[in-house]
Amino acid sequence: MPVKLPESPAMNRTELLPDRPGVPPMAELPEPEILDIPALFAACASGETDLVCVLGPTASGKTRYAVELARAFNRLAGRPVAEILSGDSRQVYRGMDLGTGKDLDEYGEIPYHLIDIADAGTRYDIYQFQQDFERAFRDVRDRGCIPILCGGSGLYIEAATCGYPLPQVPPDAALRAELEQETTADLHARLLALRPDTEASVLESRRRTIRALEVALFEQEHPVVRSHFLPKKVFYIGTLVSREQRVARIDRRLDERLAAGLADEVRRLLAEGVAAEDLMYYGLEYKYVTQHVLGILNEEEMRILLGNAIHQFAKRQMTWFRGMERKGIRIHWVNP
């Protein structure tokens, strides 16, 4: 039986938190829905839906929701049928646990995939993810089980579910070093001259702009092998929290991870030979905590800068997901 979820009083208005000047306001939130879980399970069992995707911004409760959904499917089937595929761009790395929020204890008896599959310090890209996802997806389906994709990396989710053809272009360290010398405006101009249809989200990140240029320049001179998988028959579920709830959860979770030894995790990774530059490449927790461990930031500076960066990241995640909706993807938002 579906249960009616209580509405937050903040669900239908644009929200501002004046005490966080570094965090932009969040757009108006969608209305939460009440899902018929038995009907969704029936659609999965019949093949009408071949993938359930649980997405949402950081600290919105998506992992817990995906696990409870998997358990509900198992109860309805009378046997274990649901397995979770991670759609997180950083949880692929071994040894990076607290900073990526793996929360592996939440999975319990539910099998999970695409976590701890790459060494910390390496550069795992979206092309590799698309290949690994497709193998895991087919494995779960071939065993007669139901795959549930869960994550907050919008680009990874779209690559997994929409069948985007992605080029297999090797990294070019010399070219990247050359491009790093250019201004961001010049990089944008070069990329747009080659790819006028470049998405705005790519231009928002200097690193992604350089990678897109690297791909575009490579494709000018070399035939490129592109991955291409059919789009999935996806039922998208979005975990919805008000801005006040999200801010409080992010702050509480950050305090918990710092208290649990996030700085010690960074020290261990550095001691194991992971370069500081590689850790900072992963962004957010690893960028700012590494700077703190190296003495570049004191503890208060690290906490403030990291907190604001995570809040801004969560805002960008929601912007991405609403952009998916504008492109015609139906997301069923729920209040977890």
BELTA-V271674 format. One record per helix or strand of 3 or more residues. SS is the DSSP state (~ for helix, > for strand). FROM is the first residue (numbers start at 1). TO is the last residue. If there is no record, write none. Layout:
ss=<SS:SS>
from=<FROM:FROM>
to=<TO:TO>
//
This chain:
ss=<~:>:~:>:~:~:>:~:~:~:~:~:>:~:~:~:~:~:>>
from=<37:51:62:82:104:126:146:154:173:184:200:206:234:243:262:276:284:299:331>
to=<46:55:77:86:106:142:151:161:180:194:203:221:239:259:271:281:293:326:334>
//
